[in-house]
């Protein structure tokens, strides 16, 4: 079956540094991925998405890289700020329409 | 434009009771999905509705059910509550069932079963 995993459960970075959060997926037919940010007490917030016909997509301070060969994607956050502290989830768009989420990586930003 | 709203935000129930949670999607969104979030299992898909029809269902027992109204608002119901049903229940809306349109989540309903 489909599964989505994260390489690290926690990540601690210094304010101003760049953060990289990794994610692996198992379904080679997956063609759509989303990164979400979830702050304490809130629902997941859409950050950025990418389709499998792309290998890179950039947003404001965020970049998602997709490597279909090794079924891996990453979220890069530039100049990480304290407000970036949250749990980050990658989600596989799935074959049925529902999202398949990874377990999440908790990002802590040290001032 | 208002985001996804869920009511109530917090709920405490006892085992054996039933509960109904409500979700109002973003205006214009016609697809509503429900997810359960627990520390152990993470985010798991419950079901998805579009145009008042259930289009997809996750691997949950029949105690979990839902419906969608003509205005796209959705409710989910859990009958015969068990302690393990304690979780954050999240609703997400999308314009349609096209996965590429993205799903936008509400703040969730925190259900505690005692």
Interface residues (C-beta under 8 A of the other chain):
Chain A: X32 X34 X36 X41 X42 X43 X44 X45 X46 X49 X51 X89 X91 X93 X94 X96 X97 X98 X99 X100 X101 X102 X103 X104
Chain B: X4 X33 X35 X42 X43 X44 X45 X48 X55 X56 X58 X90 X92 X97 X99 X100 X102 X103 X104 X105 X106 X107 X108
